Amino acid sequence: MLKPKHDELFTSWLCRMSVEYGLKPHTFLQNYLEDKAPPLRRDLDLFENNHLMNFIINHTLFPKNKVRRLFLNELNLFAFKDFQEKKSYISNVLPLGVSNRKIGINTGIQYCSSCLKYQLYYKTKWRLVTSVICLRCYTQLKDQCPHCKSPINFLKIYTSSNTSTVEKLFLNQCFKCKQNLSVDSDLVKATSSEIIYQKFINGSIKNGFNTFCNYSFHYIEALLHFSLLLGSSRQKNTFRNYILDIYKLEIEPNKTHIHYWSVEYRRKILPVVNQFLQSNPTYEELKFYQITKSYIDPENRLPFWVYQKFNL
Protein backbone atom coordinates (compact mmCIF):
# COMPACT_ATOMS: atom_id res chain seq x y z
CA MET A 1 0.00 0.00 0.00
CA LEU A 2 0.98 3.61 -0.51
CA LYS A 3 2.45 5.25 2.55
CA PRO A 4 0.47 8.15 4.03
CA LYS A 5 2.07 11.54 3.53
CA HIS A 6 2.93 13.88 6.39
CA ASP A 7 -0.26 15.16 8.07
CA GLU A 8 -2.46 13.47 5.44
CA LEU A 9 -6.20 13.02 5.90
CA PHE A 10 -7.54 9.46 5.80
CA THR A 11 -9.88 10.14 2.86
CA SER A 12 -7.03 11.72 0.91
CA TRP A 13 -4.92 8.62 1.45
CA LEU A 14 -7.93 6.38 0.64
CA CYS A 15 -8.41 8.11 -2.72
CA ARG A 16 -4.73 7.89 -3.65
CA MET A 17 -4.58 4.24 -2.65
CA SER A 18 -7.83 3.32 -4.45
CA VAL A 19 -6.69 4.96 -7.69
CA GLU A 20 -3.39 3.09 -7.41
CA TYR A 21 -5.43 -0.15 -7.49
CA GLY A 22 -7.67 1.12 -10.29
CA LEU A 23 -10.76 1.28 -8.09
CA LYS A 24 -13.12 3.89 -6.75
CA PRO A 25 -12.82 4.58 -2.99
CA HIS A 26 -16.27 3.09 -2.35
CA THR A 27 -15.45 -0.02 -4.39
CA PHE A 28 -12.13 -0.38 -2.59
CA LEU A 29 -13.84 -0.31 0.81
CA GLN A 30 -16.57 -2.72 -0.31
CA ASN A 31 -14.04 -5.16 -1.74
CA TYR A 32 -11.95 -5.36 1.41
CA LEU A 33 -14.43 -4.64 4.21
CA GLU A 34 -17.66 -5.88 2.61
CA ASP A 35 -20.67 -5.20 4.89
CA LYS A 36 -18.41 -3.49 7.47
CA ALA A 37 -17.32 -0.77 5.08
CA PRO A 38 -18.22 2.74 6.34
CA PRO A 39 -20.49 4.75 3.98
CA LEU A 40 -18.81 7.58 2.07
CA ARG A 41 -21.64 9.96 2.94
CA ARG A 42 -20.24 10.12 6.48
CA ASP A 43 -17.28 12.26 7.48
CA LEU A 44 -14.74 9.43 7.50
CA ASP A 45 -11.91 11.68 8.68
CA LEU A 46 -13.39 12.26 12.14
CA PHE A 47 -12.97 8.87 13.81
CA GLU A 48 -11.04 5.73 12.97
CA ASN A 49 -13.23 2.75 12.14
CA ASN A 50 -12.10 -0.32 14.10
CA HIS A 51 -12.56 -2.73 11.19
CA LEU A 52 -10.76 -0.36 8.88
CA MET A 53 -7.95 0.16 11.36
CA ASN A 54 -7.48 -3.58 11.79
CA PHE A 55 -7.46 -4.14 8.03
CA ILE A 56 -4.81 -1.45 7.44
CA ILE A 57 -2.61 -2.64 10.29
CA ASN A 58 -2.91 -6.31 9.29
CA HIS A 59 -2.17 -5.69 5.61
CA THR A 60 0.59 -3.11 5.91
CA LEU A 61 3.70 -2.47 7.95
CA PHE A 62 2.22 0.76 9.32
CA PRO A 63 2.18 1.01 13.12
CA LYS A 64 -1.12 1.78 14.82
CA ASN A 65 -0.06 5.24 15.96
CA LYS A 66 0.77 6.21 12.36
CA VAL A 67 -2.62 5.04 11.13
CA ARG A 68 -4.40 6.93 13.92
CA ARG A 69 -2.74 10.18 12.81
CA LEU A 70 -4.82 10.02 9.61
CA PHE A 71 -7.94 10.84 11.65
CA LEU A 72 -8.94 14.11 13.29
CA ASN A 73 -9.70 12.66 16.71
CA GLU A 74 -5.94 12.24 17.12
CA LEU A 75 -5.97 16.02 17.75
CA ASN A 76 -8.33 15.64 20.71
CA LEU A 77 -7.06 17.60 23.75
CA PHE A 78 -4.74 19.53 21.45
CA ALA A 79 -6.90 21.34 18.88
CA PHE A 80 -10.19 20.74 20.71
CA LYS A 81 -11.66 18.76 23.63
CA ASP A 82 -14.51 16.32 24.27
CA PHE A 83 -14.36 14.76 20.82
CA GLN A 84 -17.52 12.66 20.68
CA GLU A 85 -19.04 10.98 17.66
CA LYS A 86 -22.59 11.81 18.74
CA LYS A 87 -21.99 15.53 18.21
CA SER A 88 -23.14 16.97 14.91
CA TYR A 89 -19.90 18.91 14.62
CA ILE A 90 -16.73 19.35 16.62
CA SER A 91 -15.76 22.76 17.97
CA ASN A 92 -12.58 23.25 15.91
CA VAL A 93 -13.42 20.98 12.97
CA LEU A 94 -15.08 22.32 9.84
CA PRO A 95 -18.21 20.25 9.07
CA LEU A 96 -18.66 18.68 5.65
CA GLY A 97 -22.45 18.51 5.66
CA VAL A 98 -24.46 15.92 3.76
CA SER A 99 -23.79 16.05 0.05
CA ASN A 100 -27.12 14.61 -1.13
CA ARG A 101 -29.31 17.24 0.53
CA LYS A 102 -30.52 20.40 -1.13
CA ILE A 103 -28.24 22.55 1.00
CA GLY A 104 -25.30 21.07 -0.86
CA ILE A 105 -21.82 20.58 0.56
CA ASN A 106 -20.28 22.80 3.22
CA THR A 107 -16.90 24.38 2.68
CA GLY A 108 -15.41 22.00 5.22
CA ILE A 109 -12.34 21.08 3.18
CA GLN A 110 -9.65 23.69 2.67
CA TYR A 111 -6.54 23.51 0.54
CA CYS A 112 -3.40 25.35 -0.45
CA SER A 113 -3.10 25.85 -4.21
CA SER A 114 0.70 25.85 -4.06
CA CYS A 115 0.84 22.62 -2.05
CA LEU A 116 -1.51 20.81 -4.45
CA LYS A 117 0.72 21.83 -7.33
CA TYR A 118 3.59 19.75 -5.94
CA GLN A 119 2.04 17.34 -3.42
CA LEU A 120 -1.27 15.72 -4.34
CA TYR A 121 -2.84 15.18 -0.94
CA TYR A 122 -4.98 16.97 1.66
CA LYS A 123 -3.82 17.67 5.21
CA THR A 124 -5.58 17.15 8.53
CA LYS A 125 -4.81 20.70 9.69
CA TRP A 126 -6.75 22.04 6.68
CA ARG A 127 -9.96 20.72 8.30
CA LEU A 128 -9.57 22.98 11.35
CA VAL A 129 -11.58 26.17 11.88
CA THR A 130 -8.40 27.79 13.20
CA SER A 131 -6.45 27.16 9.98
CA VAL A 132 -6.54 30.09 7.56
CA ILE A 133 -3.10 30.08 5.88
CA CYS A 134 -0.45 27.57 4.81
CA LEU A 135 2.79 28.00 6.74
CA ARG A 136 4.70 25.97 4.19
CA CYS A 137 3.89 28.32 1.30
CA TYR A 138 2.80 31.41 3.30
CA THR A 139 -0.31 31.72 1.18
CA GLN A 140 -3.96 32.01 2.15
CA LEU A 141 -5.97 28.79 2.18
CA LYS A 142 -8.96 28.36 -0.13
CA ASP A 143 -12.26 26.56 0.47
CA GLN A 144 -13.80 26.83 -3.01
CA CYS A 145 -12.82 26.00 -6.55
CA PRO A 146 -11.26 29.15 -8.09
CA HIS A 147 -12.97 28.36 -11.41
CA CYS A 148 -16.59 27.47 -10.56
CA LYS A 149 -16.75 28.45 -6.84
CA SER A 150 -17.95 24.99 -5.79
CA PRO A 151 -16.97 23.63 -2.36
CA ILE A 152 -14.19 21.08 -2.27
CA ASN A 153 -15.09 17.39 -2.08
CA PHE A 154 -12.40 15.21 -3.63
CA LEU A 155 -14.29 11.99 -2.84
CA LYS A 156 -16.94 13.06 -5.36
CA ILE A 157 -14.32 13.15 -8.10
CA TYR A 158 -14.59 9.38 -8.21
CA THR A 159 -18.40 9.00 -7.98
CA SER A 160 -19.40 10.54 -11.30
CA SER A 161 -20.03 7.29 -13.23
CA ASN A 162 -21.34 3.79 -12.51
CA THR A 163 -18.28 1.79 -13.47
CA SER A 164 -15.98 0.38 -10.83
CA THR A 165 -12.76 1.28 -12.57
CA VAL A 166 -11.36 4.77 -12.20
CA GLU A 167 -10.32 6.96 -15.07
CA LYS A 168 -7.14 8.96 -14.60
CA LEU A 169 -8.41 11.70 -12.29
CA PHE A 170 -6.36 13.59 -9.73
CA LEU A 171 -6.97 14.98 -6.26
CA ASN A 172 -6.23 18.52 -7.40
CA GLN A 173 -9.30 18.50 -9.67
CA CYS A 174 -12.63 20.11 -8.83
CA PHE A 175 -15.31 17.43 -8.58
CA LYS A 176 -17.80 19.62 -10.44
CA CYS A 177 -15.97 21.47 -13.23
CA LYS A 178 -12.92 19.14 -13.31
CA GLN A 179 -10.58 22.15 -13.48
CA ASN A 180 -7.19 22.08 -11.75
CA LEU A 181 -7.41 23.64 -8.27
CA SER A 182 -3.70 24.42 -8.24
CA VAL A 183 -4.06 26.67 -11.29
CA ASP A 184 -5.21 29.76 -9.42
CA SER A 185 -4.71 33.30 -10.66
CA ASP A 186 -5.98 34.66 -7.34
CA LEU A 187 -3.24 33.23 -5.13
CA VAL A 188 -2.81 35.61 -2.18
CA LYS A 189 0.23 35.81 0.05
CA ALA A 190 -0.45 35.70 3.77
CA THR A 191 -0.12 38.96 5.69
CA SER A 192 2.30 39.35 8.59
CA SER A 193 -0.54 39.32 11.13
CA GLU A 194 -1.95 36.12 9.61
CA ILE A 195 1.48 34.47 9.76
CA ILE A 196 1.99 35.47 13.40
CA TYR A 197 -1.46 34.14 14.26
CA GLN A 198 -1.08 30.82 12.42
CA LYS A 199 2.38 30.14 13.81
CA PHE A 200 1.09 30.69 17.34
CA ILE A 201 -1.97 28.46 16.86
CA ASN A 202 -0.07 25.66 15.10
CA GLY A 203 2.64 25.79 17.76
CA SER A 204 0.06 25.65 20.53
CA ILE A 205 -1.62 22.60 18.99
CA LYS A 206 1.72 20.85 18.44
CA ASN A 207 2.96 21.49 21.99
CA GLY A 208 -0.40 21.16 23.76
CA PHE A 209 0.10 24.49 25.57
CA ASN A 210 1.28 28.08 25.06
CA THR A 211 2.54 31.00 27.12
CA PHE A 212 -0.98 32.14 27.98
CA CYS A 213 -2.67 28.85 28.78
CA ASN A 214 -1.64 25.45 30.16
CA TYR A 215 -3.80 23.62 27.63
CA SER A 216 -3.97 24.53 23.95
CA PHE A 217 -7.58 23.42 23.60
CA HIS A 218 -8.60 25.85 26.36
CA TYR A 219 -6.97 28.69 24.46
CA ILE A 220 -8.74 27.65 21.25
CA GLU A 221 -12.06 27.47 23.10
CA ALA A 222 -11.66 31.12 24.08
CA LEU A 223 -10.47 32.07 20.59
CA LEU A 224 -13.55 30.57 18.92
CA HIS A 225 -15.91 31.94 21.59
CA PHE A 226 -14.73 35.55 21.22
CA SER A 227 -14.53 35.18 17.43
CA LEU A 228 -18.18 34.20 17.35
CA LEU A 229 -18.98 37.25 19.49
CA LEU A 230 -17.03 39.55 17.19
CA GLY A 231 -18.78 38.24 14.08
CA SER A 232 -22.22 38.17 15.69
CA SER A 233 -24.98 40.30 14.18
CA ARG A 234 -26.91 40.60 17.43
CA GLN A 235 -27.86 44.05 18.70
CA LYS A 236 -25.95 45.79 21.51
CA ASN A 237 -22.82 43.77 20.81
CA THR A 238 -20.48 45.60 23.18
CA PHE A 239 -17.52 43.29 22.56
CA ARG A 240 -17.81 43.85 18.82
CA ASN A 241 -17.97 47.62 19.37
CA TYR A 242 -14.89 47.43 21.58
CA ILE A 243 -12.79 45.50 19.06
CA LEU A 244 -13.82 47.63 16.07
CA ASP A 245 -13.05 50.84 17.95
CA ILE A 246 -9.78 49.80 19.62
CA TYR A 247 -8.30 48.14 16.54
CA LYS A 248 -9.79 50.63 14.03
CA LEU A 249 -11.50 47.94 11.96
CA GLU A 250 -14.53 47.56 9.75
CA ILE A 251 -15.85 44.01 9.77
CA GLU A 252 -19.34 43.19 8.60
CA PRO A 253 -21.42 40.95 10.92
CA ASN A 254 -22.18 37.37 9.97
CA LYS A 255 -25.49 35.64 10.78
CA THR A 256 -24.16 32.10 10.43
CA HIS A 257 -22.26 30.01 12.98
CA ILE A 258 -18.46 30.12 12.92
CA HIS A 259 -18.33 26.56 11.51
CA TYR A 260 -19.96 27.85 8.33
CA TRP A 261 -17.91 31.01 7.90
CA SER A 262 -15.82 31.21 4.76
CA VAL A 263 -12.07 31.09 5.17
CA GLU A 264 -11.95 34.71 3.94
CA TYR A 265 -14.18 35.80 6.81
CA ARG A 266 -12.27 33.74 9.38
CA ARG A 267 -9.05 35.43 8.23
CA LYS A 268 -10.59 38.78 9.19
CA ILE A 269 -11.73 37.62 12.62
CA LEU A 270 -9.37 35.04 14.11
CA PRO A 271 -6.04 36.96 14.02
CA VAL A 272 -7.71 39.99 15.61
CA VAL A 273 -9.25 37.95 18.43
CA ASN A 274 -5.93 36.19 18.95
CA GLN A 275 -4.34 39.62 19.34
CA PHE A 276 -7.02 40.62 21.85
CA LEU A 277 -6.48 37.47 23.94
CA GLN A 278 -2.79 38.34 24.20
CA SER A 279 -3.41 42.01 25.02
CA ASN A 280 -3.84 43.76 28.35
CA PRO A 281 -6.92 45.99 28.12
CA THR A 282 -7.35 48.43 30.96
CA TYR A 283 -10.12 48.20 33.52
CA GLU A 284 -11.43 51.55 32.28
CA GLU A 285 -11.71 50.26 28.70
CA LEU A 286 -13.61 47.15 29.71
CA LYS A 287 -15.89 49.15 31.98
CA PHE A 288 -16.56 51.81 29.32
CA TYR A 289 -17.59 49.15 26.79
CA GLN A 290 -19.45 47.13 29.44
CA ILE A 291 -17.35 44.02 28.88
CA THR A 292 -18.52 41.95 31.85
CA LYS A 293 -18.54 38.25 32.66
CA SER A 294 -22.33 38.10 32.53
CA TYR A 295 -22.25 39.56 29.03
CA ILE A 296 -19.23 37.70 27.68
CA ASP A 297 -20.06 34.29 29.11
CA PRO A 298 -23.55 34.05 30.65
CA GLU A 299 -23.45 30.22 30.61
CA ASN A 300 -20.00 29.92 32.24
CA ARG A 301 -18.46 28.04 29.34
CA LEU A 302 -15.09 29.79 29.13
CA PRO A 303 -12.00 28.35 30.87
CA PHE A 304 -10.86 30.03 34.09
CA TRP A 305 -7.73 31.60 32.60
CA VAL A 306 -9.91 34.05 30.60
CA TYR A 307 -11.66 35.37 33.72
CA GLN A 308 -8.34 35.60 35.52
CA LYS A 309 -6.56 37.45 32.72
CA PHE A 310 -9.28 40.02 32.08
CA ASN A 311 -10.52 40.30 35.69
CA LEU A 312 -14.04 39.33 34.65
C-alpha positions in Angstrom: 0.0 0.0 0.0 1.0 3.6 -0.5 2.5 5.3 2.6 0.5 8.1 4.0 2.1 11.5 3.5 2.9 13.9 6.4 -0.3 15.2 8.1 -2.5 13.5 5.4 -6.2 13.0 5.9 -7.5 9.5 5.8 -9.9 10.1 2.9 -7.0 11.7 0.9 -4.9 8.6 1.4 -7.9 6.4 0.6 -8.4 8.1 -2.7 -4.7 7.9 -3.7 -4.6 4.2 -2.6 -7.8 3.3 -4.5 -6.7 5.0 -7.7 -3.4 3.1 -7.4 -5.4 -0.1 -7.5 -7.7 1.1 -10.3 -10.8 1.3 -8.1 -13.1 3.9 -6.8 -12.8 4.6 -3.0 -16.3 3.1 -2.3 -15.4 0.0 -4.4 -12.1 -0.4 -2.6 -13.8 -0.3 0.8 -16.6 -2.7 -0.3 -14.0 -5.2 -1.7 -11.9 -5.4 1.4 -14.4 -4.6 4.2 -17.7 -5.9 2.6 -20.7 -5.2 4.9 -18.4 -3.5 7.5 -17.3 -0.8 5.1 -18.2 2.7 6.3 -20.5 4.8 4.0 -18.8 7.6 2.1 -21.6 10.0 2.9 -20.2 10.1 6.5 -17.3 12.3 7.5 -14.7 9.4 7.5 -11.9 11.7 8.7 -13.4 12.3 12.1 -13.0 8.9 13.8 -11.0 5.7 13.0 -13.2 2.8 12.1 -12.1 -0.3 14.1 -12.6 -2.7 11.2 -10.8 -0.4 8.9 -7.9 0.2 11.4 -7.5 -3.6 11.8 -7.5 -4.1 8.0 -4.8 -1.4 7.4 -2.6 -2.6 10.3 -2.9 -6.3 9.3 -2.2 -5.7 5.6 0.6 -3.1 5.9 3.7 -2.5 8.0 2.2 0.8 9.3 2.2 1.0 13.1 -1.1 1.8 14.8 -0.1 5.2 16.0 0.8 6.2 12.4 -2.6 5.0 11.1 -4.4 6.9 13.9 -2.7 10.2 12.8 -4.8 10.0 9.6 -7.9 10.8 11.6 -8.9 14.1 13.3 -9.7 12.7 16.7 -5.9 12.2 17.1 -6.0 16.0 17.8 -8.3 15.6 20.7 -7.1 17.6 23.7 -4.7 19.5 21.4 -6.9 21.3 18.9 -10.2 20.7 20.7 -11.7 18.8 23.6 -14.5 16.3 24.3 -14.4 14.8 20.8 -17.5 12.7 20.7 -19.0 11.0 17.7 -22.6 11.8 18.7 -22.0 15.5 18.2 -23.1 17.0 14.9 -19.9 18.9 14.6 -16.7 19.4 16.6 -15.8 22.8 18.0 -12.6 23.3 15.9 -13.4 21.0 13.0 -15.1 22.3 9.8 -18.2 20.3 9.1 -18.7 18.7 5.7 -22.4 18.5 5.7 -24.5 15.9 3.8 -23.8 16.0 0.1 -27.1 14.6 -1.1 -29.3 17.2 0.5 -30.5 20.4 -1.1 -28.2 22.5 1.0 -25.3 21.1 -0.9 -21.8 20.6 0.6 -20.3 22.8 3.2 -16.9 24.4 2.7 -15.4 22.0 5.2 -12.3 21.1 3.2 -9.7 23.7 2.7 -6.5 23.5 0.5 -3.4 25.3 -0.5 -3.1 25.9 -4.2 0.7 25.9 -4.1 0.8 22.6 -2.0 -1.5 20.8 -4.4 0.7 21.8 -7.3 3.6 19.7 -5.9 2.0 17.3 -3.4 -1.3 15.7 -4.3 -2.8 15.2 -0.9 -5.0 17.0 1.7 -3.8 17.7 5.2 -5.6 17.2 8.5 -4.8 20.7 9.7 -6.7 22.0 6.7 -10.0 20.7 8.3 -9.6 23.0 11.4 -11.6 26.2 11.9 -8.4 27.8 13.2 -6.4 27.2 10.0 -6.5 30.1 7.6 -3.1 30.1 5.9 -0.5 27.6 4.8 2.8 28.0 6.7 4.7 26.0 4.2 3.9 28.3 1.3 2.8 31.4 3.3 -0.3 31.7 1.2 -4.0 32.0 2.1 -6.0 28.8 2.2 -9.0 28.4 -0.1 -12.3 26.6 0.5 -13.8 26.8 -3.0 -12.8 26.0 -6.5 -11.3 29.1 -8.1 -13.0 28.4 -11.4 -16.6 27.5 -10.6 -16.7 28.5 -6.8 -18.0 25.0 -5.8 -17.0 23.6 -2.4 -14.2 21.1 -2.3 -15.1 17.4 -2.1 -12.4 15.2 -3.6 -14.3 12.0 -2.8 -16.9 13.1 -5.4 -14.3 13.2 -8.1 -14.6 9.4 -8.2 -18.4 9.0 -8.0 -19.4 10.5 -11.3 -20.0 7.3 -13.2 -21.3 3.8 -12.5 -18.3 1.8 -13.5 -16.0 0.4 -10.8 -12.8 1.3 -12.6 -11.4 4.8 -12.2 -10.3 7.0 -15.1 -7.1 9.0 -14.6 -8.4 11.7 -12.3 -6.4 13.6 -9.7 -7.0 15.0 -6.3 -6.2 18.5 -7.4 -9.3 18.5 -9.7 -12.6 20.1 -8.8 -15.3 17.4 -8.6 -17.8 19.6 -10.4 -16.0 21.5 -13.2 -12.9 19.1 -13.3 -10.6 22.1 -13.5 -7.2 22.1 -11.7 -7.4 23.6 -8.3 -3.7 24.4 -8.2 -4.1 26.7 -11.3 -5.2 29.8 -9.4 -4.7 33.3 -10.7 -6.0 34.7 -7.3 -3.2 33.2 -5.1 -2.8 35.6 -2.2 0.2 35.8 0.0 -0.5 35.7 3.8 -0.1 39.0 5.7 2.3 39.3 8.6 -0.5 39.3 11.1 -1.9 36.1 9.6 1.5 34.5 9.8 2.0 35.5 13.4 -1.5 34.1 14.3 -1.1 30.8 12.4 2.4 30.1 13.8 1.1 30.7 17.3 -2.0 28.5 16.9 -0.1 25.7 15.1 2.6 25.8 17.8 0.1 25.7 20.5 -1.6 22.6 19.0 1.7 20.9 18.4 3.0 21.5 22.0 -0.4 21.2 23.8 0.1 24.5 25.6 1.3 28.1 25.1 2.5 31.0 27.1 -1.0 32.1 28.0 -2.7 28.9 28.8 -1.6 25.5 30.2 -3.8 23.6 27.6 -4.0 24.5 24.0 -7.6 23.4 23.6 -8.6 25.9 26.4 -7.0 28.7 24.5 -8.7 27.7 21.3 -12.1 27.5 23.1 -11.7 31.1 24.1 -10.5 32.1 20.6 -13.5 30.6 18.9 -15.9 31.9 21.6 -14.7 35.5 21.2 -14.5 35.2 17.4 -18.2 34.2 17.4 -19.0 37.2 19.5 -17.0 39.6 17.2 -18.8 38.2 14.1 -22.2 38.2 15.7 -25.0 40.3 14.2 -26.9 40.6 17.4 -27.9 44.1 18.7 -25.9 45.8 21.5 -22.8 43.8 20.8 -20.5 45.6 23.2 -17.5 43.3 22.6 -17.8 43.8 18.8 -18.0 47.6 19.4 -14.9 47.4 21.6 -12.8 45.5 19.1 -13.8 47.6 16.1 -13.0 50.8 18.0 -9.8 49.8 19.6 -8.3 48.1 16.5 -9.8 50.6 14.0 -11.5 47.9 12.0 -14.5 47.6 9.7 -15.9 44.0 9.8 -19.3 43.2 8.6 -21.4 41.0 10.9 -22.2 37.4 10.0 -25.5 35.6 10.8 -24.2 32.1 10.4 -22.3 30.0 13.0 -18.5 30.1 12.9 -18.3 26.6 11.5 -20.0 27.9 8.3 -17.9 31.0 7.9 -15.8 31.2 4.8 -12.1 31.1 5.2 -12.0 34.7 3.9 -14.2 35.8 6.8 -12.3 33.7 9.4 -9.1 35.4 8.2 -10.6 38.8 9.2 -11.7 37.6 12.6 -9.4 35.0 14.1 -6.0 37.0 14.0 -7.7 40.0 15.6 -9.3 38.0 18.4 -5.9 36.2 18.9 -4.3 39.6 19.3 -7.0 40.6 21.8 -6.5 37.5 23.9 -2.8 38.3 24.2 -3.4 42.0 25.0 -3.8 43.8 28.3 -6.9 46.0 28.1 -7.4 48.4 31.0 -10.1 48.2 33.5 -11.4 51.6 32.3 -11.7 50.3 28.7 -13.6 47.1 29.7 -15.9 49.2 32.0 -16.6 51.8 29.3 -17.6 49.2 26.8 -19.4 47.1 29.4 -17.3 44.0 28.9 -18.5 42.0 31.9 -18.5 38.2 32.7 -22.3 38.1 32.5 -22.3 39.6 29.0 -19.2 37.7 27.7 -20.1 34.3 29.1 -23.5 34.0 30.7 -23.5 30.2 30.6 -20.0 29.9 32.2 -18.5 28.0 29.3 -15.1 29.8 29.1 -12.0 28.3 30.9 -10.9 30.0 34.1 -7.7 31.6 32.6 -9.9 34.0 30.6 -11.7 35.4 33.7 -8.3 35.6 35.5 -6.6 37.5 32.7 -9.3 40.0 32.1 -10.5 40.3 35.7 -14.0 39.3 34.7 
